[in-house]
Amino acid sequence: MSGKEFDDGWTKVSRGKRDAPKHVSTLAQPMKDLAIGHLRTDFETKSKQWGGSTCRRAMLNILDKQQPEEGWQLTEAVCLATNSFSRDNWQARQRSMMQWVAFFDITKHLQSLQKGHVQIYAQEPNYTPLDREFLARLKVQVLDAAVETASKDGLGEAEQHITPSAFVFEAFMDLSSRSVQQLSQGDPALYVGSSVERWLSTSGFDARAKANSVQGLKLKQDLPTGAQPTPASLDFVATRGNYRMPRFEEDPNIFEGLHIYWKMLVDEA
């Protein structure tokens, strides 16, 4: 990727699995004296780093290999919980931008494999005006989100864009059971994230049991009210193949714990 992705005329979650939750009461303030040019430079620098990585090559190889015969046929790509690119927390900014770069590049690669346009969306309650300007220069539509989104009230505005023709990228967003259900019901063509795998661990679901219903699945019996898997979420896992996201040697924690989920053919499920 390069600066050509931007319009002319410019003048937490991303986080690793060991890091603290992104949405906390002590939210860092926007960094003083940071301008759109700084974000553009950071984007371009990290794009070069990502572009030359073995992680990217392996990731695209997986996606190309698992591409349906008729193609991915995407119409939208949704990135959830990137965290801010401009708040006064250097480590969080580095993670957020690298995760965004990966999502954006993967989307552009998938776009190159088809004729139809893919609209890109981003949803994050902690975006600053500078973040929004940065994304607008990339022709990305920002979706509104409250801080409580996905922790209590589901996926918010993003839900309407999670469809069978969508690519969803969610890096370490702590999705609630309701949010996982909404994600599952949306039935996206491609999903890269951590919350489904976390949900599997919490529920005691045997992810290797290729079943199409609750029967045959091993589930914990002492789950709290509302945490029991729904038919949609069970079907989501049972009808998809998955791989761990390849290791990013340059900074392993940035993508450690993410999984790639794609729909399998009927005879594969």
C-alpha positions in Angstrom: 0.0 0.0 0.0 1.1 3.6 -0.4 0.0 7.2 0.1 -2.1 6.8 -3.1 -4.8 5.2 -0.9 -5.5 8.7 0.5 -7.5 11.4 -1.0 -5.3 14.3 -2.3 -5.1 17.5 -0.4 -4.1 16.5 3.1 -2.2 19.3 4.9 -6.9 -1.2 21.5 -8.2 -3.5 19.6 -6.4 -3.3 19.2 -4.2 -5.3 21.5 -2.5 -8.6 21.9 -4.1 -11.3 24.0 -2.0 -10.5 27.1 -2.9 -6.9 27.2 -5.5 -5.1 29.2 -9.0 -4.4 27.9 -9.2 -1.4 25.6 -12.3 0.4 26.9 -11.4 1.6 30.4 -12.4 4.6 32.4 -8.9 6.1 32.3 -9.0 6.7 28.5 -5.9 8.5 27.2 -6.4 12.0 25.8 -5.7 12.8 22.2 -2.0 13.3 21.6 -1.1 17.0 21.4 0.4 18.4 18.1 -0.5 15.2 16.2 -1.6 15.9 12.7 -3.1 14.0 9.8 0.3 13.8 8.2 1.7 11.9 11.2 -1.0 9.3 10.9 -0.4 9.0 7.1 3.3 8.5 7.7 2.7 5.9 10.4 0.2 4.1 8.1 2.7 4.0 5.2 5.6 2.9 7.4 3.6 0.0 8.9 2.2 -0.9 5.5 5.7 -1.5 4.2 6.5 -3.6 7.3 3.3 -5.6 6.9 3.7 -5.9 3.2 7.1 -7.5 3.5 6.2 -9.9 6.3 5.9 -13.7 6.1 2.7 -13.3 8.0 1.1 -11.4 5.1 2.3 -13.9 2.5 1.0 -16.9 4.6 -2.3 -15.1 5.3 -3.1 -14.3 1.7 -2.1 -17.8 0.7 -4.7 -19.2 3.1 -7.4 -16.8 1.8 -6.6 -17.6 -1.8 -6.7 -21.4 -1.1 -10.0 -21.2 0.8 -11.7 -18.9 -1.7 -15.0 -20.3 -2.9 -15.1 -21.4 -6.5 -17.4 -18.5 -7.3 -15.1 -16.1 -5.4 -15.7 -14.4 -2.1 -18.3 -12.0 -3.6 -17.8 -9.4 -0.9 -19.8 -6.2 -0.8 -18.5 -4.8 2.5 -15.6 -5.2 5.0 -16.1 -4.3 8.7 -13.3 -3.6 11.2 -14.5 -3.7 14.8 -12.6 -2.1 17.7 -9.4 -0.8 16.2 -8.9 1.5 19.2 -7.7 5.1 18.5 -4.7 5.9 16.2 -4.1 9.3 17.9 -4.5 9.1 21.7 -1.6 9.6 24.0 -0.6 5.9 24.4 2.3 5.0 22.2 2.1 1.2 22.6 -1.7 1.2 21.9 -1.3 3.4 18.9 1.4 1.0 17.4 -0.8 -2.0 17.9 -3.9 -0.3 16.6 -2.3 1.0 13.4 -0.6 -2.3 12.6 -3.9 -4.2 13.0 -5.7 -1.6 10.9 -3.0 -1.9 8.2 -3.4 -5.6 8.1 -7.2 -5.4 7.8 -7.0 -2.7 5.1 -4.5 -4.6 3.0 -6.4 -7.9 3.3 -9.5 -6.1 2.2 -7.7 -4.6 -0.8 -6.4 -8.0 -1.8 -9.8 -9.5 -1.6 -11.2 -6.6 -3.6 -8.6 -7.2 -6.3 -10.0 -10.7 -6.9 -13.4 -9.5 -7.9 -15.2 -6.9 -10.0 -17.7 -5.7 -7.4 -16.8 -2.8 -5.0 -16.2 -3.6 -1.4 -17.2 -0.8 1.0 -15.0 -0.5 4.1 -16.5 0.3 7.5 -14.8 0.9 10.9 -16.5 1.0 14.3 -14.7 2.2 17.5 -16.2 4.4 20.3 -12.8 5.9 21.1 -12.1 7.5 17.7 -11.0 11.1 17.9 -11.8 13.7 15.2 -8.3 13.2 13.8 -8.9 9.4 13.6 -12.1 10.0 11.7 -10.4 12.4 9.3 -7.6 9.8 8.7 -10.2 7.1 7.9 -12.2 9.5 5.6 -9.0 10.0 3.6 -9.0 6.3 3.0 -12.6 6.4 2.0 -13.7 4.4 5.0 -17.1 5.0 6.5 -17.0 5.3 10.3 -20.0 3.7 12.2 -21.3 5.2 15.4 -20.7 3.2 18.5 -21.2 3.8 22.2 -18.6 2.6 24.7 -21.0 -0.1 25.9 -21.3 -1.5 22.3 -20.6 -5.3 22.3 -20.0 -5.4 26.1 -23.8 -5.1 26.8 -25.8 -3.9 23.9 -24.6 -6.0 21.0 -22.7 -4.8 17.9 -24.6 -1.6 17.4 -24.6 0.0 13.9 -22.1 -2.6 12.6 -24.7 -5.4 12.9 -26.5 -4.2 9.8 -23.3 -4.5 7.8 -22.4 -8.1 8.9 -24.0 -10.1 6.1 -23.3 -13.2 4.0 -21.2 -11.0 1.7 -19.1 -9.4 4.4 -15.6 -9.7 5.7 -15.4 -9.0 9.4 -12.1 -8.3 11.2 -12.2 -8.1 15.0 -8.9 -7.9 16.9 -9.4 -8.7 20.6 -12.8 -7.1 21.1 -14.4 -8.7 24.1 -17.7 -9.6 22.5 -20.7 -10.4 24.7 -22.8 -13.5 24.1 -25.4 -11.3 22.4 -22.7 -9.8 20.1 -21.4 -13.3 19.2 -25.0 -14.3 18.4 -25.4 -11.2 16.2 -22.2 -12.0 14.4 -23.3 -15.6 13.9 -26.7 -14.6 12.6 -25.0 -12.2 10.1 -23.3 -15.3 8.6 -20.3 -13.4 7.2 -18.4 -14.9 4.3 -15.1 -14.4 6.1 -14.3 -13.6 9.8 -10.9 -12.9 11.4 -11.0 -12.4 15.1 -10.6 -13.7 18.7 -14.0 -13.5 20.3 -15.5 -16.6 18.7 -12.5 -18.7 19.9 -12.8 -17.1 23.4 -16.5 -17.9 23.4 -15.7 -21.5 22.5 -13.4 -21.8 25.4 -15.9 -20.2 27.8 -18.8 -22.4 26.8 -16.8 -25.6 26.7 -17.7 -26.2 23.0 -15.7 -28.9 21.3 -14.7 -27.0 18.2 -13.4 -30.1 16.5 -16.7 -31.8 16.6 -18.2 -31.1 13.2 -21.9 -31.2 14.3 -24.8 -29.2 12.9 -26.8 -29.0 16.1 -26.5 -29.0 19.9 -26.5 -32.8 19.8 -23.0 -34.2 20.1 -21.5 -31.0 21.4 -19.7 -30.9 24.7 -20.9 -27.9 26.6 -20.4 -26.7 30.2 -23.6 -27.2 32.2 -23.0 -24.3 34.6 -23.0 -21.4 32.2 -24.7 -18.2 33.4 -28.0 -17.1 32.0 -27.7 -15.8 28.5 -24.3 -17.5 27.9 -25.7 -20.8 26.5 -24.8 -21.1 22.8 -27.6 -20.4 20.4 -28.4 -22.5 17.3 -27.0 -19.7 15.1 -23.6 -19.5 17.0 -23.4 -23.3 17.0 -24.1 -23.5 13.3 -21.5 -20.7 12.6 -18.7 -22.8 14.1 -19.9 -26.2 12.8 -20.1 -25.0 9.2 -16.7 -23.2 9.1 -13.1 -24.2 8.8 -10.5 -22.2 10.7 -6.8 -21.6 11.0 -4.8 -19.6 13.4 -3.6 -16.4 11.9 0.0 -16.9 10.9 2.7 -15.6 13.3 3.8 -12.0 12.7 7.5 -12.3 13.5 8.0 -8.6 13.7 5.8 -8.4 16.8 4.1 -11.7 17.6 1.7 -10.3 20.2 -0.1 -8.0 17.7 -2.0 -10.9 16.1 -1.4 -13.7 18.5 -4.8 -15.4 19.3 -6.6 -14.4 16.1 -8.4 -17.1 14.0 -9.5 -17.1 10.4 -13.0 -18.5 9.8 -14.4 -19.3 6.4 -17.5 -21.2 5.2 -16.8 -24.7 4.1 -18.5 -26.6 1.3 -21.5 -28.7 2.4 -19.5 -32.0 1.9 -16.6 -30.6 4.0 -18.7 -29.5 7.0 
